[in-house]
Amino acid sequence: MQQSELIDRLQHLSQQLMVEAKKIQQLPEEKLPQKPHEKAWNILEIFEHINIYIRKYNGFFEEALRKAKPIVNDPEIKRGYWSNKFINWMDPKVDSMQKMNTFASTNPLGQSIPVKVIEEFITLSERLINHLESAKGKDIQNVKSRLAIPGFKTQAL
């Protein structure tokens, strides 16, 4: 996959998620904290969990993009072992959703999460899309980005 194709795809996915978030914003507020069962997250907790990571990764991407050199052509993206592992791990599989654990520090279960968490998701997503736009002129293949898991680094996007 060429770098431009990857970036376009990520921008498109991010925009789709923002559209869905805006639809969720239109739901009655009393529905948002409802849970399918006691140990499940409600929609506000899901947004808070995602926001925790987007906050971190936006910072990581800014750092990586500052280090990235300009590109002249459209390089092919070659992912390493850990990049593929994390991408496949986090990719939602509708047909075979599996329960995943999270770190205690990123688990919002039981917290009182305000409805504005959805607006924060939209704002953070806009910032992510801007980072992706900035990445179009950079060599992201040869720059590393930190991960939210200590001790790991991988390609920037």
Chimera marker file (.cmm) of the C-alpha trace (Angstrom):
<marker_set name="trace">
<marker id="1" x="0.000" y="0.000" z="0.000" r="1" g="1" b="0" radius="0.5"/>
<marker id="2" x="1.331" y="3.435" z="-0.902" r="1" g="1" b="0" radius="0.5"/>
<marker id="3" x="1.700" y="6.044" z="1.832" r="1" g="1" b="0" radius="0.5"/>
<marker id="4" x="-0.867" y="8.358" z="0.209" r="1" g="1" b="0" radius="0.5"/>
<marker id="5" x="-3.406" y="5.514" z="0.088" r="1" g="1" b="0" radius="0.5"/>
<marker id="6" x="-2.881" y="4.712" z="3.773" r="1" g="1" b="0" radius="0.5"/>
<marker id="7" x="-3.249" y="8.346" z="4.813" r="1" g="1" b="0" radius="0.5"/>
<marker id="8" x="-6.371" y="8.829" z="2.677" r="1" g="1" b="0" radius="0.5"/>
<marker id="9" x="-7.870" y="5.678" z="4.165" r="1" g="1" b="0" radius="0.5"/>
<marker id="10" x="-7.132" y="6.773" z="7.737" r="1" g="1" b="0" radius="0.5"/>
<marker id="11" x="-8.583" y="10.233" z="7.082" r="1" g="1" b="0" radius="0.5"/>
<marker id="12" x="-11.722" y="8.694" z="5.605" r="1" g="1" b="0" radius="0.5"/>
<marker id="13" x="-12.150" y="6.318" z="8.569" r="1" g="1" b="0" radius="0.5"/>
<marker id="14" x="-11.634" y="9.181" z="11.024" r="1" g="1" b="0" radius="0.5"/>
<marker id="15" x="-14.230" y="11.300" z="9.225" r="1" g="1" b="0" radius="0.5"/>
<marker id="16" x="-16.705" y="8.406" z="9.283" r="1" g="1" b="0" radius="0.5"/>
<marker id="17" x="-16.198" y="8.004" z="13.027" r="1" g="1" b="0" radius="0.5"/>
<marker id="18" x="-16.821" y="11.732" z="13.521" r="1" g="1" b="0" radius="0.5"/>
<marker id="19" x="-20.093" y="11.452" z="11.565" r="1" g="1" b="0" radius="0.5"/>
<marker id="20" x="-21.172" y="8.555" z="13.797" r="1" g="1" b="0" radius="0.5"/>
<marker id="21" x="-20.185" y="10.499" z="16.929" r="1" g="1" b="0" radius="0.5"/>
<marker id="22" x="-22.321" y="13.433" z="15.771" r="1" g="1" b="0" radius="0.5"/>
<marker id="23" x="-25.273" y="11.068" z="15.343" r="1" g="1" b="0" radius="0.5"/>
<marker id="24" x="-24.745" y="9.749" z="18.865" r="1" g="1" b="0" radius="0.5"/>
<marker id="25" x="-24.695" y="13.347" z="20.148" r="1" g="1" b="0" radius="0.5"/>
<marker id="26" x="-28.270" y="13.679" z="18.889" r="1" g="1" b="0" radius="0.5"/>
<marker id="27" x="-29.544" y="10.826" z="21.079" r="1" g="1" b="0" radius="0.5"/>
<marker id="28" x="-31.477" y="11.736" z="24.228" r="1" g="1" b="0" radius="0.5"/>
<marker id="29" x="-28.983" y="12.359" z="27.059" r="1" g="1" b="0" radius="0.5"/>
<marker id="30" x="-30.699" y="9.856" z="29.362" r="1" g="1" b="0" radius="0.5"/>
<marker id="31" x="-29.920" y="7.026" z="26.911" r="1" g="1" b="0" radius="0.5"/>
<marker id="32" x="-26.151" y="7.655" z="26.842" r="1" g="1" b="0" radius="0.5"/>
<marker id="33" x="-25.305" y="6.254" z="30.311" r="1" g="1" b="0" radius="0.5"/>
<marker id="34" x="-27.379" y="3.082" z="29.762" r="1" g="1" b="0" radius="0.5"/>
<marker id="35" x="-25.439" y="-0.192" z="29.669" r="1" g="1" b="0" radius="0.5"/>
<marker id="36" x="-26.280" y="-3.458" z="27.942" r="1" g="1" b="0" radius="0.5"/>
<marker id="37" x="-25.322" y="-5.244" z="31.208" r="1" g="1" b="0" radius="0.5"/>
<marker id="38" x="-23.699" y="-4.378" z="34.547" r="1" g="1" b="0" radius="0.5"/>
<marker id="39" x="-20.069" y="-5.052" z="33.615" r="1" g="1" b="0" radius="0.5"/>
<marker id="40" x="-20.298" y="-3.428" z="30.161" r="1" g="1" b="0" radius="0.5"/>
<marker id="41" x="-19.273" y="0.113" z="29.323" r="1" g="1" b="0" radius="0.5"/>
<marker id="42" x="-21.890" y="2.658" z="28.368" r="1" g="1" b="0" radius="0.5"/>
<marker id="43" x="-21.365" y="4.859" z="25.304" r="1" g="1" b="0" radius="0.5"/>
<marker id="44" x="-19.853" y="7.700" z="27.364" r="1" g="1" b="0" radius="0.5"/>
<marker id="45" x="-17.313" y="5.337" z="28.939" r="1" g="1" b="0" radius="0.5"/>
<marker id="46" x="-16.413" y="4.037" z="25.479" r="1" g="1" b="0" radius="0.5"/>
<marker id="47" x="-15.787" y="7.583" z="24.233" r="1" g="1" b="0" radius="0.5"/>
<marker id="48" x="-13.700" y="8.356" z="27.332" r="1" g="1" b="0" radius="0.5"/>
<marker id="49" x="-11.575" y="5.225" z="26.798" r="1" g="1" b="0" radius="0.5"/>
<marker id="50" x="-10.971" y="6.172" z="23.156" r="1" g="1" b="0" radius="0.5"/>
<marker id="51" x="-10.212" y="9.790" z="24.113" r="1" g="1" b="0" radius="0.5"/>
<marker id="52" x="-7.558" y="8.671" z="26.606" r="1" g="1" b="0" radius="0.5"/>
<marker id="53" x="-5.689" y="7.022" z="23.753" r="1" g="1" b="0" radius="0.5"/>
<marker id="54" x="-6.313" y="9.713" z="21.133" r="1" g="1" b="0" radius="0.5"/>
<marker id="55" x="-4.940" y="12.345" z="23.536" r="1" g="1" b="0" radius="0.5"/>
<marker id="56" x="-1.737" y="10.312" z="23.892" r="1" g="1" b="0" radius="0.5"/>
<marker id="57" x="-1.398" y="9.413" z="20.225" r="1" g="1" b="0" radius="0.5"/>
<marker id="58" x="-2.018" y="12.932" z="18.975" r="1" g="1" b="0" radius="0.5"/>
<marker id="59" x="1.001" y="13.972" z="21.038" r="1" g="1" b="0" radius="0.5"/>
<marker id="60" x="3.043" y="11.013" z="19.795" r="1" g="1" b="0" radius="0.5"/>
<marker id="61" x="2.135" y="11.807" z="16.168" r="1" g="1" b="0" radius="0.5"/>
<marker id="62" x="3.082" y="15.485" z="16.587" r="1" g="1" b="0" radius="0.5"/>
<marker id="63" x="6.461" y="14.394" z="17.928" r="1" g="1" b="0" radius="0.5"/>
<marker id="64" x="7.005" y="11.899" z="15.089" r="1" g="1" b="0" radius="0.5"/>
<marker id="65" x="5.931" y="14.373" z="12.397" r="1" g="1" b="0" radius="0.5"/>
<marker id="66" x="8.420" y="16.958" z="13.698" r="1" g="1" b="0" radius="0.5"/>
<marker id="67" x="11.184" y="14.381" z="13.164" r="1" g="1" b="0" radius="0.5"/>
<marker id="68" x="9.960" y="13.155" z="9.766" r="1" g="1" b="0" radius="0.5"/>
<marker id="69" x="11.787" y="14.290" z="6.670" r="1" g="1" b="0" radius="0.5"/>
<marker id="70" x="9.977" y="15.548" z="3.554" r="1" g="1" b="0" radius="0.5"/>
<marker id="71" x="9.227" y="13.021" z="0.817" r="1" g="1" b="0" radius="0.5"/>
<marker id="72" x="9.721" y="13.405" z="-2.892" r="1" g="1" b="0" radius="0.5"/>
<marker id="73" x="7.759" y="10.375" z="-4.069" r="1" g="1" b="0" radius="0.5"/>
<marker id="74" x="4.935" y="8.233" z="-2.683" r="1" g="1" b="0" radius="0.5"/>
<marker id="75" x="6.682" y="5.378" z="-0.874" r="1" g="1" b="0" radius="0.5"/>
<marker id="76" x="5.169" y="1.989" z="-0.236" r="1" g="1" b="0" radius="0.5"/>
<marker id="77" x="4.369" y="1.436" z="3.431" r="1" g="1" b="0" radius="0.5"/>
<marker id="78" x="6.068" y="-1.618" z="4.852" r="1" g="1" b="0" radius="0.5"/>
<marker id="79" x="4.936" y="-2.469" z="8.340" r="1" g="1" b="0" radius="0.5"/>
<marker id="80" x="7.071" y="-4.312" z="10.824" r="1" g="1" b="0" radius="0.5"/>
<marker id="81" x="6.054" y="-7.203" z="13.031" r="1" g="1" b="0" radius="0.5"/>
<marker id="82" x="4.844" y="-5.082" z="15.968" r="1" g="1" b="0" radius="0.5"/>
<marker id="83" x="2.984" y="-2.626" z="13.742" r="1" g="1" b="0" radius="0.5"/>
<marker id="84" x="1.034" y="-5.463" z="12.146" r="1" g="1" b="0" radius="0.5"/>
<marker id="85" x="0.449" y="-7.113" z="15.520" r="1" g="1" b="0" radius="0.5"/>
<marker id="86" x="-1.056" y="-3.977" z="17.077" r="1" g="1" b="0" radius="0.5"/>
<marker id="87" x="-3.095" y="-3.059" z="13.993" r="1" g="1" b="0" radius="0.5"/>
<marker id="88" x="-4.607" y="-6.546" z="13.799" r="1" g="1" b="0" radius="0.5"/>
<marker id="89" x="-5.201" y="-6.614" z="17.540" r="1" g="1" b="0" radius="0.5"/>
<marker id="90" x="-7.078" y="-3.299" z="17.566" r="1" g="1" b="0" radius="0.5"/>
<marker id="91" x="-8.988" y="-3.757" z="14.292" r="1" g="1" b="0" radius="0.5"/>
<marker id="92" x="-12.651" y="-4.338" z="15.182" r="1" g="1" b="0" radius="0.5"/>
<marker id="93" x="-13.889" y="-7.623" z="13.824" r="1" g="1" b="0" radius="0.5"/>
<marker id="94" x="-17.665" y="-7.446" z="13.753" r="1" g="1" b="0" radius="0.5"/>
<marker id="95" x="-18.138" y="-11.149" z="13.019" r="1" g="1" b="0" radius="0.5"/>
<marker id="96" x="-15.837" y="-12.294" z="15.804" r="1" g="1" b="0" radius="0.5"/>
<marker id="97" x="-15.762" y="-9.631" z="18.489" r="1" g="1" b="0" radius="0.5"/>
<marker id="98" x="-13.707" y="-10.827" z="21.379" r="1" g="1" b="0" radius="0.5"/>
<marker id="99" x="-13.556" y="-9.442" z="24.863" r="1" g="1" b="0" radius="0.5"/>
<marker id="100" x="-10.358" y="-7.517" z="25.463" r="1" g="1" b="0" radius="0.5"/>
<marker id="101" x="-8.887" y="-6.322" z="28.712" r="1" g="1" b="0" radius="0.5"/>
<marker id="102" x="-7.575" y="-2.817" z="29.191" r="1" g="1" b="0" radius="0.5"/>
<marker id="103" x="-5.130" y="-1.242" z="31.587" r="1" g="1" b="0" radius="0.5"/>
<marker id="104" x="-6.710" y="-0.028" z="34.835" r="1" g="1" b="0" radius="0.5"/>
<marker id="105" x="-5.513" y="3.495" z="34.016" r="1" g="1" b="0" radius="0.5"/>
<marker id="106" x="-7.578" y="3.501" z="30.814" r="1" g="1" b="0" radius="0.5"/>
<marker id="107" x="-10.687" y="1.771" z="32.179" r="1" g="1" b="0" radius="0.5"/>
<marker id="108" x="-13.490" y="4.325" z="32.688" r="1" g="1" b="0" radius="0.5"/>
<marker id="109" x="-15.989" y="1.756" z="34.039" r="1" g="1" b="0" radius="0.5"/>
<marker id="110" x="-18.068" y="3.279" z="36.808" r="1" g="1" b="0" radius="0.5"/>
<marker id="111" x="-16.765" y="6.834" z="36.386" r="1" g="1" b="0" radius="0.5"/>
<marker id="112" x="-19.174" y="9.689" z="35.952" r="1" g="1" b="0" radius="0.5"/>
<marker id="113" x="-18.447" y="10.767" z="32.384" r="1" g="1" b="0" radius="0.5"/>
<marker id="114" x="-20.012" y="14.002" z="31.096" r="1" g="1" b="0" radius="0.5"/>
<marker id="115" x="-21.786" y="14.097" z="27.721" r="1" g="1" b="0" radius="0.5"/>
<marker id="116" x="-19.164" y="16.598" z="26.496" r="1" g="1" b="0" radius="0.5"/>
<marker id="117" x="-16.817" y="13.589" z="26.102" r="1" g="1" b="0" radius="0.5"/>
<marker id="118" x="-18.396" y="13.082" z="22.660" r="1" g="1" b="0" radius="0.5"/>
<marker id="119" x="-17.537" y="16.646" z="21.622" r="1" g="1" b="0" radius="0.5"/>
<marker id="120" x="-13.991" y="16.076" z="22.863" r="1" g="1" b="0" radius="0.5"/>
<marker id="121" x="-13.789" y="12.964" z="20.672" r="1" g="1" b="0" radius="0.5"/>
<marker id="122" x="-14.831" y="15.028" z="17.647" r="1" g="1" b="0" radius="0.5"/>
<marker id="123" x="-12.263" y="17.729" z="18.453" r="1" g="1" b="0" radius="0.5"/>
<marker id="124" x="-9.480" y="15.179" z="18.991" r="1" g="1" b="0" radius="0.5"/>
<marker id="125" x="-10.449" y="13.429" z="15.751" r="1" g="1" b="0" radius="0.5"/>
<marker id="126" x="-10.246" y="16.715" z="13.842" r="1" g="1" b="0" radius="0.5"/>
<marker id="127" x="-6.756" y="17.188" z="15.252" r="1" g="1" b="0" radius="0.5"/>
<marker id="128" x="-5.847" y="13.643" z="14.179" r="1" g="1" b="0" radius="0.5"/>
<marker id="129" x="-7.113" y="14.343" z="10.651" r="1" g="1" b="0" radius="0.5"/>
<marker id="130" x="-4.923" y="17.473" z="10.590" r="1" g="1" b="0" radius="0.5"/>
<marker id="131" x="-1.918" y="15.336" z="11.599" r="1" g="1" b="0" radius="0.5"/>
<marker id="132" x="-2.735" y="12.959" z="8.766" r="1" g="1" b="0" radius="0.5"/>
<marker id="133" x="-2.882" y="15.889" z="6.356" r="1" g="1" b="0" radius="0.5"/>
<marker id="134" x="0.540" y="17.043" z="7.593" r="1" g="1" b="0" radius="0.5"/>
<marker id="135" x="1.871" y="13.522" z="7.124" r="1" g="1" b="0" radius="0.5"/>
<marker id="136" x="1.168" y="13.641" z="3.381" r="1" g="1" b="0" radius="0.5"/>
<marker id="137" x="4.368" y="15.559" z="2.759" r="1" g="1" b="0" radius="0.5"/>
<marker id="138" x="6.507" y="13.577" z="5.210" r="1" g="1" b="0" radius="0.5"/>
<marker id="139" x="8.367" y="10.293" z="5.096" r="1" g="1" b="0" radius="0.5"/>
<marker id="140" x="6.371" y="8.421" z="7.725" r="1" g="1" b="0" radius="0.5"/>
<marker id="141" x="7.927" y="5.091" z="6.734" r="1" g="1" b="0" radius="0.5"/>
<marker id="142" x="11.243" y="6.020" z="8.304" r="1" g="1" b="0" radius="0.5"/>
<marker id="143" x="10.136" y="7.702" z="11.511" r="1" g="1" b="0" radius="0.5"/>
<marker id="144" x="9.155" y="5.906" z="14.705" r="1" g="1" b="0" radius="0.5"/>
<marker id="145" x="6.355" y="6.801" z="17.077" r="1" g="1" b="0" radius="0.5"/>
<marker id="146" x="5.928" y="5.851" z="20.688" r="1" g="1" b="0" radius="0.5"/>
<marker id="147" x="3.088" y="3.560" z="21.671" r="1" g="1" b="0" radius="0.5"/>
<marker id="148" x="0.937" y="3.872" z="24.756" r="1" g="1" b="0" radius="0.5"/>
<marker id="149" x="2.485" y="0.596" z="25.879" r="1" g="1" b="0" radius="0.5"/>
<marker id="150" x="5.807" y="1.237" z="27.640" r="1" g="1" b="0" radius="0.5"/>
<marker id="151" x="8.912" y="0.019" z="25.839" r="1" g="1" b="0" radius="0.5"/>
<marker id="152" x="7.434" y="-0.186" z="22.330" r="1" g="1" b="0" radius="0.5"/>
<marker id="153" x="7.967" y="2.022" z="19.286" r="1" g="1" b="0" radius="0.5"/>
<marker id="154" x="6.521" y="1.553" z="15.831" r="1" g="1" b="0" radius="0.5"/>
<marker id="155" x="5.971" y="3.416" z="12.590" r="1" g="1" b="0" radius="0.5"/>
<marker id="156" x="4.312" y="6.791" z="12.991" r="1" g="1" b="0" radius="0.5"/>
<marker id="157" x="0.965" y="5.857" z="11.401" r="1" g="1" b="0" radius="0.5"/>
<link id1="1" id2="2" r="1" g="1" b="0" radius="0.2"/>
<link id1="2" id2="3" r="1" g="1" b="0" radius="0.2"/>
<link id1="3" id2="4" r="1" g="1" b="0" radius="0.2"/>
<link id1="4" id2="5" r="1" g="1" b="0" radius="0.2"/>
<link id1="5" id2="6" r="1" g="1" b="0" radius="0.2"/>
<link id1="6" id2="7" r="1" g="1" b="0" radius="0.2"/>
<link id1="7" id2="8" r="1" g="1" b="0" radius="0.2"/>
<link id1="8" id2="9" r="1" g="1" b="0" radius="0.2"/>
<link id1="9" id2="10" r="1" g="1" b="0" radius="0.2"/>
<link id1="10" id2="11" r="1" g="1" b="0" radius="0.2"/>
<link id1="11" id2="12" r="1" g="1" b="0" radius="0.2"/>
<link id1="12" id2="13" r="1" g="1" b="0" radius="0.2"/>
<link id1="13" id2="14" r="1" g="1" b="0" radius="0.2"/>
<link id1="14" id2="15" r="1" g="1" b="0" radius="0.2"/>
<link id1="15" id2="16" r="1" g="1" b="0" radius="0.2"/>
<link id1="16" id2="17" r="1" g="1" b="0" radius="0.2"/>
<link id1="17" id2="18" r="1" g="1" b="0" radius="0.2"/>
<link id1="18" id2="19" r="1" g="1" b="0" radius="0.2"/>
<link id1="19" id2="20" r="1" g="1" b="0" radius="0.2"/>
<link id1="20" id2="21" r="1" g="1" b="0" radius="0.2"/>
<link id1="21" id2="22" r="1" g="1" b="0" radius="0.2"/>
<link id1="22" id2="23" r="1" g="1" b="0" radius="0.2"/>
<link id1="23" id2="24" r="1" g="1" b="0" radius="0.2"/>
<link id1="24" id2="25" r="1" g="1" b="0" radius="0.2"/>
<link id1="25" id2="26" r="1" g="1" b="0" radius="0.2"/>
<link id1="26" id2="27" r="1" g="1" b="0" radius="0.2"/>
<link id1="27" id2="28" r="1" g="1" b="0" radius="0.2"/>
<link id1="28" id2="29" r="1" g="1" b="0" radius="0.2"/>
<link id1="29" id2="30" r="1" g="1" b="0" radius="0.2"/>
<link id1="30" id2="31" r="1" g="1" b="0" radius="0.2"/>
<link id1="31" id2="32" r="1" g="1" b="0" radius="0.2"/>
<link id1="32" id2="33" r="1" g="1" b="0" radius="0.2"/>
<link id1="33" id2="34" r="1" g="1" b="0" radius="0.2"/>
<link id1="34" id2="35" r="1" g="1" b="0" radius="0.2"/>
<link id1="35" id2="36" r="1" g="1" b="0" radius="0.2"/>
<link id1="36" id2="37" r="1" g="1" b="0" radius="0.2"/>
<link id1="37" id2="38" r="1" g="1" b="0" radius="0.2"/>
<link id1="38" id2="39" r="1" g="1" b="0" radius="0.2"/>
<link id1="39" id2="40" r="1" g="1" b="0" radius="0.2"/>
<link id1="40" id2="41" r="1" g="1" b="0" radius="0.2"/>
<link id1="41" id2="42" r="1" g="1" b="0" radius="0.2"/>
<link id1="42" id2="43" r="1" g="1" b="0" radius="0.2"/>
<link id1="43" id2="44" r="1" g="1" b="0" radius="0.2"/>
<link id1="44" id2="45" r="1" g="1" b="0" radius="0.2"/>
<link id1="45" id2="46" r="1" g="1" b="0" radius="0.2"/>
<link id1="46" id2="47" r="1" g="1" b="0" radius="0.2"/>
<link id1="47" id2="48" r="1" g="1" b="0" radius="0.2"/>
<link id1="48" id2="49" r="1" g="1" b="0" radius="0.2"/>
<link id1="49" id2="50" r="1" g="1" b="0" radius="0.2"/>
<link id1="50" id2="51" r="1" g="1" b="0" radius="0.2"/>
<link id1="51" id2="52" r="1" g="1" b="0" radius="0.2"/>
<link id1="52" id2="53" r="1" g="1" b="0" radius="0.2"/>
<link id1="53" id2="54" r="1" g="1" b="0" radius="0.2"/>
<link id1="54" id2="55" r="1" g="1" b="0" radius="0.2"/>
<link id1="55" id2="56" r="1" g="1" b="0" radius="0.2"/>
<link id1="56" id2="57" r="1" g="1" b="0" radius="0.2"/>
<link id1="57" id2="58" r="1" g="1" b="0" radius="0.2"/>
<link id1="58" id2="59" r="1" g="1" b="0" radius="0.2"/>
<link id1="59" id2="60" r="1" g="1" b="0" radius="0.2"/>
<link id1="60" id2="61" r="1" g="1" b="0" radius="0.2"/>
<link id1="61" id2="62" r="1" g="1" b="0" radius="0.2"/>
<link id1="62" id2="63" r="1" g="1" b="0" radius="0.2"/>
<link id1="63" id2="64" r="1" g="1" b="0" radius="0.2"/>
<link id1="64" id2="65" r="1" g="1" b="0" radius="0.2"/>
<link id1="65" id2="66" r="1" g="1" b="0" radius="0.2"/>
<link id1="66" id2="67" r="1" g="1" b="0" radius="0.2"/>
<link id1="67" id2="68" r="1" g="1" b="0" radius="0.2"/>
<link id1="68" id2="69" r="1" g="1" b="0" radius="0.2"/>
<link id1="69" id2="70" r="1" g="1" b="0" radius="0.2"/>
<link id1="70" id2="71" r="1" g="1" b="0" radius="0.2"/>
<link id1="71" id2="72" r="1" g="1" b="0" radius="0.2"/>
<link id1="72" id2="73" r="1" g="1" b="0" radius="0.2"/>
<link id1="73" id2="74" r="1" g="1" b="0" radius="0.2"/>
<link id1="74" id2="75" r="1" g="1" b="0" radius="0.2"/>
<link id1="75" id2="76" r="1" g="1" b="0" radius="0.2"/>
<link id1="76" id2="77" r="1" g="1" b="0" radius="0.2"/>
<link id1="77" id2="78" r="1" g="1" b="0" radius="0.2"/>
<link id1="78" id2="79" r="1" g="1" b="0" radius="0.2"/>
<link id1="79" id2="80" r="1" g="1" b="0" radius="0.2"/>
<link id1="80" id2="81" r="1" g="1" b="0" radius="0.2"/>
<link id1="81" id2="82" r="1" g="1" b="0" radius="0.2"/>
<link id1="82" id2="83" r="1" g="1" b="0" radius="0.2"/>
<link id1="83" id2="84" r="1" g="1" b="0" radius="0.2"/>
<link id1="84" id2="85" r="1" g="1" b="0" radius="0.2"/>
<link id1="85" id2="86" r="1" g="1" b="0" radius="0.2"/>
<link id1="86" id2="87" r="1" g="1" b="0" radius="0.2"/>
<link id1="87" id2="88" r="1" g="1" b="0" radius="0.2"/>
<link id1="88" id2="89" r="1" g="1" b="0" radius="0.2"/>
<link id1="89" id2="90" r="1" g="1" b="0" radius="0.2"/>
<link id1="90" id2="91" r="1" g="1" b="0" radius="0.2"/>
<link id1="91" id2="92" r="1" g="1" b="0" radius="0.2"/>
<link id1="92" id2="93" r="1" g="1" b="0" radius="0.2"/>
<link id1="93" id2="94" r="1" g="1" b="0" radius="0.2"/>
<link id1="94" id2="95" r="1" g="1" b="0" radius="0.2"/>
<link id1="95" id2="96" r="1" g="1" b="0" radius="0.2"/>
<link id1="96" id2="97" r="1" g="1" b="0" radius="0.2"/>
<link id1="97" id2="98" r="1" g="1" b="0" radius="0.2"/>
<link id1="98" id2="99" r="1" g="1" b="0" radius="0.2"/>
<link id1="99" id2="100" r="1" g="1" b="0" radius="0.2"/>
<link id1="100" id2="101" r="1" g="1" b="0" radius="0.2"/>
<link id1="101" id2="102" r="1" g="1" b="0" radius="0.2"/>
<link id1="102" id2="103" r="1" g="1" b="0" radius="0.2"/>
<link id1="103" id2="104" r="1" g="1" b="0" radius="0.2"/>
<link id1="104" id2="105" r="1" g="1" b="0" radius="0.2"/>
<link id1="105" id2="106" r="1" g="1" b="0" radius="0.2"/>
<link id1="106" id2="107" r="1" g="1" b="0" radius="0.2"/>
<link id1="107" id2="108" r="1" g="1" b="0" radius="0.2"/>
<link id1="108" id2="109" r="1" g="1" b="0" radius="0.2"/>
<link id1="109" id2="110" r="1" g="1" b="0" radius="0.2"/>
<link id1="110" id2="111" r="1" g="1" b="0" radius="0.2"/>
<link id1="111" id2="112" r="1" g="1" b="0" radius="0.2"/>
<link id1="112" id2="113" r="1" g="1" b="0" radius="0.2"/>
<link id1="113" id2="114" r="1" g="1" b="0" radius="0.2"/>
<link id1="114" id2="115" r="1" g="1" b="0" radius="0.2"/>
<link id1="115" id2="116" r="1" g="1" b="0" radius="0.2"/>
<link id1="116" id2="117" r="1" g="1" b="0" radius="0.2"/>
<link id1="117" id2="118" r="1" g="1" b="0" radius="0.2"/>
<link id1="118" id2="119" r="1" g="1" b="0" radius="0.2"/>
<link id1="119" id2="120" r="1" g="1" b="0" radius="0.2"/>
<link id1="120" id2="121" r="1" g="1" b="0" radius="0.2"/>
<link id1="121" id2="122" r="1" g="1" b="0" radius="0.2"/>
<link id1="122" id2="123" r="1" g="1" b="0" radius="0.2"/>
<link id1="123" id2="124" r="1" g="1" b="0" radius="0.2"/>
<link id1="124" id2="125" r="1" g="1" b="0" radius="0.2"/>
<link id1="125" id2="126" r="1" g="1" b="0" radius="0.2"/>
<link id1="126" id2="127" r="1" g="1" b="0" radius="0.2"/>
<link id1="127" id2="128" r="1" g="1" b="0" radius="0.2"/>
<link id1="128" id2="129" r="1" g="1" b="0" radius="0.2"/>
<link id1="129" id2="130" r="1" g="1" b="0" radius="0.2"/>
<link id1="130" id2="131" r="1" g="1" b="0" radius="0.2"/>
<link id1="131" id2="132" r="1" g="1" b="0" radius="0.2"/>
<link id1="132" id2="133" r="1" g="1" b="0" radius="0.2"/>
<link id1="133" id2="134" r="1" g="1" b="0" radius="0.2"/>
<link id1="134" id2="135" r="1" g="1" b="0" radius="0.2"/>
<link id1="135" id2="136" r="1" g="1" b="0" radius="0.2"/>
<link id1="136" id2="137" r="1" g="1" b="0" radius="0.2"/>
<link id1="137" id2="138" r="1" g="1" b="0" radius="0.2"/>
<link id1="138" id2="139" r="1" g="1" b="0" radius="0.2"/>
<link id1="139" id2="140" r="1" g="1" b="0" radius="0.2"/>
<link id1="140" id2="141" r="1" g="1" b="0" radius="0.2"/>
<link id1="141" id2="142" r="1" g="1" b="0" radius="0.2"/>
<link id1="142" id2="143" r="1" g="1" b="0" radius="0.2"/>
<link id1="143" id2="144" r="1" g="1" b="0" radius="0.2"/>
<link id1="144" id2="145" r="1" g="1" b="0" radius="0.2"/>
<link id1="145" id2="146" r="1" g="1" b="0" radius="0.2"/>
<link id1="146" id2="147" r="1" g="1" b="0" radius="0.2"/>
<link id1="147" id2="148" r="1" g="1" b="0" radius="0.2"/>
<link id1="148" id2="149" r="1" g="1" b="0" radius="0.2"/>
<link id1="149" id2="150" r="1" g="1" b="0" radius="0.2"/>
<link id1="150" id2="151" r="1" g="1" b="0" radius="0.2"/>
<link id1="151" id2="152" r="1" g="1" b="0" radius="0.2"/>
<link id1="152" id2="153" r="1" g="1" b="0" radius="0.2"/>
<link id1="153" id2="154" r="1" g="1" b="0" radius="0.2"/>
<link id1="154" id2="155" r="1" g="1" b="0" radius="0.2"/>
<link id1="155" id2="156" r="1" g="1" b="0" radius="0.2"/>
<link id1="156" id2="157" r="1" g="1" b="0" radius="0.2"/>
</marker_set>
